[in-house]
Structures are given as C-alpha cells and as structure tokens.
Amino acid sequence: MLFAGMTLPNVMKLLGHSSADMTMRYLKITLPDVQREFHLA
C-alpha cells in the first residue's frame, strides 16, 4: 500500500499499529525502491 502511494500514517491506522516501528517491520525496502523514490523527488 505504501508503494502504491498511501501515506505511512494511513497504513498504520489501517493495520491497527500504534507506532511506525511496528509497520516498518513488515516492509521490505530494496535499493531499487530507494533509488526510484530519490529520482521521483
């Protein structure tokens, strides 16, 4: 959902997480993901 454009706070709320750390545990961020975000910024 994050990769599709949903914001982290909204994903956290949807999943019932009270902290970003909990949500981040489920993410698998790869170097190509970081590079894509960098180039879009």
mmJSON file of the N, C-alpha and C atoms, coordinates in Angstrom:
{"data_MODEL":{"atom_site":{
"group_PDB":["ATOM","ATOM","ATOM","ATOM","ATOM","ATOM","ATOM","ATOM","ATOM","ATOM","ATOM","ATOM","ATOM","ATOM","ATOM","ATOM","ATOM","ATOM","ATOM","ATOM","ATOM","ATOM","ATOM","ATOM","ATOM","ATOM","ATOM","ATOM","ATOM","ATOM","ATOM","ATOM","ATOM","ATOM","ATOM","ATOM","ATOM","ATOM","ATOM","ATOM","ATOM","ATOM","ATOM","ATOM","ATOM","ATOM","ATOM","ATOM","ATOM","ATOM","ATOM","ATOM","ATOM","ATOM","ATOM","ATOM","ATOM","ATOM","ATOM","ATOM","ATOM","ATOM","ATOM","ATOM","ATOM","ATOM","ATOM","ATOM","ATOM","ATOM","ATOM","ATOM","ATOM","ATOM","ATOM","ATOM","ATOM","ATOM","ATOM","ATOM","ATOM","ATOM","ATOM","ATOM","ATOM","ATOM","ATOM","ATOM","ATOM","ATOM","ATOM","ATOM","ATOM","ATOM","ATOM","ATOM","ATOM","ATOM","ATOM","ATOM","ATOM","ATOM","ATOM","ATOM","ATOM","ATOM","ATOM","ATOM","ATOM","ATOM","ATOM","ATOM","ATOM","ATOM","ATOM","ATOM","ATOM","ATOM","ATOM","ATOM","ATOM","ATOM","ATOM"],
"id":[1,2,3,4,5,6,7,8,9,10,11,12,13,14,15,16,17,18,19,20,21,22,23,24,25,26,27,28,29,30,31,32,33,34,35,36,37,38,39,40,41,42,43,44,45,46,47,48,49,50,51,52,53,54,55,56,57,58,59,60,61,62,63,64,65,66,67,68,69,70,71,72,73,74,75,76,77,78,79,80,81,82,83,84,85,86,87,88,89,90,91,92,93,94,95,96,97,98,99,100,101,102,103,104,105,106,107,108,109,110,111,112,113,114,115,116,117,118,119,120,121,122,123],
"type_symbol":["N","C","C","N","C","C","N","C","C","N","C","C","N","C","C","N","C","C","N","C","C","N","C","C","N","C","C","N","C","C","N","C","C","N","C","C","N","C","C","N","C","C","N","C","C","N","C","C","N","C","C","N","C","C","N","C","C","N","C","C","N","C","C","N","C","C","N","C","C","N","C","C","N","C","C","N","C","C","N","C","C","N","C","C","N","C","C","N","C","C","N","C","C","N","C","C","N","C","C","N","C","C","N","C","C","N","C","C","N","C","C","N","C","C","N","C","C","N","C","C","N","C","C"],
"label_atom_id":["N","CA","C","N","CA","C","N","CA","C","N","CA","C","N","CA","C","N","CA","C","N","CA","C","N","CA","C","N","CA","C","N","CA","C","N","CA","C","N","CA","C","N","CA","C","N","CA","C","N","CA","C","N","CA","C","N","CA","C","N","CA","C","N","CA","C","N","CA","C","N","CA","C","N","CA","C","N","CA","C","N","CA","C","N","CA","C","N","CA","C","N","CA","C","N","CA","C","N","CA","C","N","CA","C","N","CA","C","N","CA","C","N","CA","C","N","CA","C","N","CA","C","N","CA","C","N","CA","C","N","CA","C","N","CA","C","N","CA","C","N","CA","C"],
"label_alt_id":[null,null,null,null,null,null,null,null,null,null,null,null,null,null,null,null,null,null,null,null,null,null,null,null,null,null,null,null,null,null,null,null,null,null,null,null,null,null,null,null,null,null,null,null,null,null,null,null,null,null,null,null,null,null,null,null,null,null,null,null,null,null,null,null,null,null,null,null,null,null,null,null,null,null,null,null,null,null,null,null,null,null,null,null,null,null,null,null,null,null,null,null,null,null,null,null,null,null,null,null,null,null,null,null,null,null,null,null,null,null,null,null,null,null,null,null,null,null,null,null,null,null,null],
"label_comp_id":["MET","MET","MET","LEU","LEU","LEU","PHE","PHE","PHE","ALA","ALA","ALA","GLY","GLY","GLY","MET","MET","MET","THR","THR","THR","LEU","LEU","LEU","PRO","PRO","PRO","ASN","ASN","ASN","VAL","VAL","VAL","MET","MET","MET","LYS","LYS","LYS","LEU","LEU","LEU","LEU","LEU","LEU","GLY","GLY","GLY","HIS","HIS","HIS","SER","SER","SER","SER","SER","SER","ALA","ALA","ALA","ASP","ASP","ASP","MET","MET","MET","THR","THR","THR","MET","MET","MET","ARG","ARG","ARG","TYR","TYR","TYR","LEU","LEU","LEU","LYS","LYS","LYS","ILE","ILE","ILE","THR","THR","THR","LEU","LEU","LEU","PRO","PRO","PRO","ASP","ASP","ASP","VAL","VAL","VAL","GLN","GLN","GLN","ARG","ARG","ARG","GLU","GLU","GLU","PHE","PHE","PHE","HIS","HIS","HIS","LEU","LEU","LEU","ALA","ALA","ALA"],
"label_asym_id":["A","A","A","A","A","A","A","A","A","A","A","A","A","A","A","A","A","A","A","A","A","A","A","A","A","A","A","A","A","A","A","A","A","A","A","A","A","A","A","A","A","A","A","A","A","A","A","A","A","A","A","A","A","A","A","A","A","A","A","A","A","A","A","A","A","A","A","A","A","A","A","A","A","A","A","A","A","A","A","A","A","A","A","A","A","A","A","A","A","A","A","A","A","A","A","A","A","A","A","A","A","A","A","A","A","A","A","A","A","A","A","A","A","A","A","A","A","A","A","A","A","A","A"],
"label_entity_id":["1","1","1","1","1","1","1","1","1","1","1","1","1","1","1","1","1","1","1","1","1","1","1","1","1","1","1","1","1","1","1","1","1","1","1","1","1","1","1","1","1","1","1","1","1","1","1","1","1","1","1","1","1","1","1","1","1","1","1","1","1","1","1","1","1","1","1","1","1","1","1","1","1","1","1","1","1","1","1","1","1","1","1","1","1","1","1","1","1","1","1","1","1","1","1","1","1","1","1","1","1","1","1","1","1","1","1","1","1","1","1","1","1","1","1","1","1","1","1","1","1","1","1"],
"label_seq_id":[1,1,1,2,2,2,3,3,3,4,4,4,5,5,5,6,6,6,7,7,7,8,8,8,9,9,9,10,10,10,11,11,11,12,12,12,13,13,13,14,14,14,15,15,15,16,16,16,17,17,17,18,18,18,19,19,19,20,20,20,21,21,21,22,22,22,23,23,23,24,24,24,25,25,25,26,26,26,27,27,27,28,28,28,29,29,29,30,30,30,31,31,31,32,32,32,33,33,33,34,34,34,35,35,35,36,36,36,37,37,37,38,38,38,39,39,39,40,40,40,41,41,41],
"pdbx_PDB_ins_code":[null,null,null,null,null,null,null,null,null,null,null,null,null,null,null,null,null,null,null,null,null,null,null,null,null,null,null,null,null,null,null,null,null,null,null,null,null,null,null,null,null,null,null,null,null,null,null,null,null,null,null,null,null,null,null,null,null,null,null,null,null,null,null,null,null,null,null,null,null,null,null,null,null,null,null,null,null,null,null,null,null,null,null,null,null,null,null,null,null,null,null,null,null,null,null,null,null,null,null,null,null,null,null,null,null,null,null,null,null,null,null,null,null,null,null,null,null,null,null,null,null,null,null],
"Cartn_x":[0.815,0.0,0.863,1.971,2.865,3.443,3.804,4.391,3.367,2.09,1.037,0.67,1.274,1.041,0.317,-0.101,-0.773,0.258,-0.118,0.831,1.03,2.195,2.513,1.486,1.068,0.059,-1.24,-1.649,-2.882,-2.709,-1.556,-1.297,-1.251,-0.614,-0.557,-1.961,-2.807,-4.182,-4.947,-4.794,-5.477,-5.083,-3.782,-3.284,-3.438,-3.838,-4.016,-2.711,-1.688,-0.391,-0.34,0.24,0.356,1.694,2.629,3.929,4.396,5.182,5.733,6.724,7.387,8.342,7.664,6.475,5.747,5.431,4.977,4.655,5.905,7.006,8.253,8.803,8.452,8.912,8.412,7.287,6.685,7.118,7.867,8.319,9.608,9.702,10.939,11.371,12.167,12.593,13.915,13.952,15.139,15.827,17.053,17.8,17.062,16.509,15.749,14.562,13.931,12.841,13.352,14.492,15.077,15.49,16.092,16.523,15.33,14.258,13.046,12.487,12.389,11.871,12.778,14.079,15.031,14.827,14.677,14.518,13.157,12.142,10.839,10.836,11.664,11.744,12.51],
"Cartn_y":[-1.192,0.0,1.262,1.213,2.373,2.615,1.544,1.683,2.173,1.998,2.473,3.93,4.523,5.933,6.265,5.264,5.514,6.008,6.958,7.504,6.54,6.657,5.784,5.894,7.1,7.176,6.449,6.516,5.825,4.31,3.832,2.391,1.916,2.703,2.355,2.221,3.182,3.16,1.954,1.696,0.571,-0.756,-0.891,-2.134,-2.19,-1.083,-1.054,-0.93,-0.391,-0.224,1.129,1.148,2.403,3.088,2.39,3.005,2.677,3.598,3.381,2.214,2.004,0.891,-0.444,-0.623,-1.875,-2.039,-0.987,-1.052,-1.303,-0.652,-0.791,-2.209,-2.96,-4.354,-5.198,-4.814,-5.597,-5.146,-4.05,-3.548,-4.219,-4.479,-4.978,-3.944,-2.979,-1.9,-2.299,-2.234,-2.627,-1.382,-1.54,-0.434,0.166,-0.635,-0.033,0.809,0.411,1.214,2.575,2.604,3.851,4.72,4.123,4.869,5.476,4.727,5.226,6.424,6.329,7.434,8.659,8.435,9.542,10.277,9.524,10.149,10.839,10.352,10.997,12.303,12.359,13.588,14.62],
"Cartn_z":[0.0,0.0,0.0,0.744,0.739,-0.645,-1.324,-2.654,-3.67,-3.355,-4.241,-3.976,-2.917,-2.657,-1.37,-0.621,0.653,1.669,2.502,3.473,4.633,5.271,6.396,7.523,7.924,8.996,8.649,7.385,6.995,6.986,6.56,6.594,8.039,8.904,10.326,10.905,10.598,11.119,10.572,9.296,8.66,9.307,9.625,10.211,11.728,12.335,13.78,14.551,13.911,14.562,15.262,16.462,17.2,16.973,16.336,16.073,14.656,14.101,12.767,12.782,13.931,14.033,13.738,14.246,14.015,12.531,11.889,10.465,9.64,9.999,9.255,9.315,10.341,10.437,9.269,8.712,7.64,6.248,6.174,4.881,4.456,3.195,2.597,1.576,2.005,1.13,0.483,-0.833,-1.579,-2.131,-2.555,-3.142,-4.344,-5.268,-6.37,-5.883,-4.78,-4.22,-3.79,-3.099,-2.626,-3.809,-4.815,-5.99,-6.725,-6.865,-7.534,-6.787,-5.455,-4.656,-4.778,-4.794,-4.914,-6.226,-7.303,-8.622,-8.772,-8.085,-8.133,-7.342,-6.322,-5.503,-6.264],
"occupancy":[1.0,1.0,1.0,1.0,1.0,1.0,1.0,1.0,1.0,1.0,1.0,1.0,1.0,1.0,1.0,1.0,1.0,1.0,1.0,1.0,1.0,1.0,1.0,1.0,1.0,1.0,1.0,1.0,1.0,1.0,1.0,1.0,1.0,1.0,1.0,1.0,1.0,1.0,1.0,1.0,1.0,1.0,1.0,1.0,1.0,1.0,1.0,1.0,1.0,1.0,1.0,1.0,1.0,1.0,1.0,1.0,1.0,1.0,1.0,1.0,1.0,1.0,1.0,1.0,1.0,1.0,1.0,1.0,1.0,1.0,1.0,1.0,1.0,1.0,1.0,1.0,1.0,1.0,1.0,1.0,1.0,1.0,1.0,1.0,1.0,1.0,1.0,1.0,1.0,1.0,1.0,1.0,1.0,1.0,1.0,1.0,1.0,1.0,1.0,1.0,1.0,1.0,1.0,1.0,1.0,1.0,1.0,1.0,1.0,1.0,1.0,1.0,1.0,1.0,1.0,1.0,1.0,1.0,1.0,1.0,1.0,1.0,1.0],
"B_iso_or_equiv":[0.0,0.0,0.0,0.0,0.0,0.0,0.0,0.0,0.0,0.0,0.0,0.0,0.0,0.0,0.0,0.0,0.0,0.0,0.0,0.0,0.0,0.0,0.0,0.0,0.0,0.0,0.0,0.0,0.0,0.0,0.0,0.0,0.0,0.0,0.0,0.0,0.0,0.0,0.0,0.0,0.0,0.0,0.0,0.0,0.0,0.0,0.0,0.0,0.0,0.0,0.0,0.0,0.0,0.0,0.0,0.0,0.0,0.0,0.0,0.0,0.0,0.0,0.0,0.0,0.0,0.0,0.0,0.0,0.0,0.0,0.0,0.0,0.0,0.0,0.0,0.0,0.0,0.0,0.0,0.0,0.0,0.0,0.0,0.0,0.0,0.0,0.0,0.0,0.0,0.0,0.0,0.0,0.0,0.0,0.0,0.0,0.0,0.0,0.0,0.0,0.0,0.0,0.0,0.0,0.0,0.0,0.0,0.0,0.0,0.0,0.0,0.0,0.0,0.0,0.0,0.0,0.0,0.0,0.0,0.0,0.0,0.0,0.0],
"pdbx_formal_charge":[null,null,null,null,null,null,null,null,null,null,null,null,null,null,null,null,null,null,null,null,null,null,null,null,null,null,null,null,null,null,null,null,null,null,null,null,null,null,null,null,null,null,null,null,null,null,null,null,null,null,null,null,null,null,null,null,null,null,null,null,null,null,null,null,null,null,null,null,null,null,null,null,null,null,null,null,null,null,null,null,null,null,null,null,null,null,null,null,null,null,null,null,null,null,null,null,null,null,null,null,null,null,null,null,null,null,null,null,null,null,null,null,null,null,null,null,null,null,null,null,null,null,null],
"auth_seq_id":[1,1,1,2,2,2,3,3,3,4,4,4,5,5,5,6,6,6,7,7,7,8,8,8,9,9,9,10,10,10,11,11,11,12,12,12,13,13,13,14,14,14,15,15,15,16,16,16,17,17,17,18,18,18,19,19,19,20,20,20,21,21,21,22,22,22,23,23,23,24,24,24,25,25,25,26,26,26,27,27,27,28,28,28,29,29,29,30,30,30,31,31,31,32,32,32,33,33,33,34,34,34,35,35,35,36,36,36,37,37,37,38,38,38,39,39,39,40,40,40,41,41,41],
"auth_comp_id":["MET","MET","MET","LEU","LEU","LEU","PHE","PHE","PHE","ALA","ALA","ALA","GLY","GLY","GLY","MET","MET","MET","THR","THR","THR","LEU","LEU","LEU","PRO","PRO","PRO","ASN","ASN","ASN","VAL","VAL","VAL","MET","MET","MET","LYS","LYS","LYS","LEU","LEU","LEU","LEU","LEU","LEU","GLY","GLY","GLY","HIS","HIS","HIS","SER","SER","SER","SER","SER","SER","ALA","ALA","ALA","ASP","ASP","ASP","MET","MET","MET","THR","THR","THR","MET","MET","MET","ARG","ARG","ARG","TYR","TYR","TYR","LEU","LEU","LEU","LYS","LYS","LYS","ILE","ILE","ILE","THR","THR","THR","LEU","LEU","LEU","PRO","PRO","PRO","ASP","ASP","ASP","VAL","VAL","VAL","GLN","GLN","GLN","ARG","ARG","ARG","GLU","GLU","GLU","PHE","PHE","PHE","HIS","HIS","HIS","LEU","LEU","LEU","ALA","ALA","ALA"],
"auth_asym_id":["A","A","A","A","A","A","A","A","A","A","A","A","A","A","A","A","A","A","A","A","A","A","A","A","A","A","A","A","A","A","A","A","A","A","A","A","A","A","A","A","A","A","A","A","A","A","A","A","A","A","A","A","A","A","A","A","A","A","A","A","A","A","A","A","A","A","A","A","A","A","A","A","A","A","A","A","A","A","A","A","A","A","A","A","A","A","A","A","A","A","A","A","A","A","A","A","A","A","A","A","A","A","A","A","A","A","A","A","A","A","A","A","A","A","A","A","A","A","A","A","A","A","A"],
"auth_atom_id":["N","CA","C","N","CA","C","N","CA","C","N","CA","C","N","CA","C","N","CA","C","N","CA","C","N","CA","C","N","CA","C","N","CA","C","N","CA","C","N","CA","C","N","CA","C","N","CA","C","N","CA","C","N","CA","C","N","CA","C","N","CA","C","N","CA","C","N","CA","C","N","CA","C","N","CA","C","N","CA","C","N","CA","C","N","CA","C","N","CA","C","N","CA","C","N","CA","C","N","CA","C","N","CA","C","N","CA","C","N","CA","C","N","CA","C","N","CA","C","N","CA","C","N","CA","C","N","CA","C","N","CA","C","N","CA","C","N","CA","C","N","CA","C"],
"pdbx_PDB_model_num":[1,1,1,1,1,1,1,1,1,1,1,1,1,1,1,1,1,1,1,1,1,1,1,1,1,1,1,1,1,1,1,1,1,1,1,1,1,1,1,1,1,1,1,1,1,1,1,1,1,1,1,1,1,1,1,1,1,1,1,1,1,1,1,1,1,1,1,1,1,1,1,1,1,1,1,1,1,1,1,1,1,1,1,1,1,1,1,1,1,1,1,1,1,1,1,1,1,1,1,1,1,1,1,1,1,1,1,1,1,1,1,1,1,1,1,1,1,1,1,1,1,1,1]
}}}
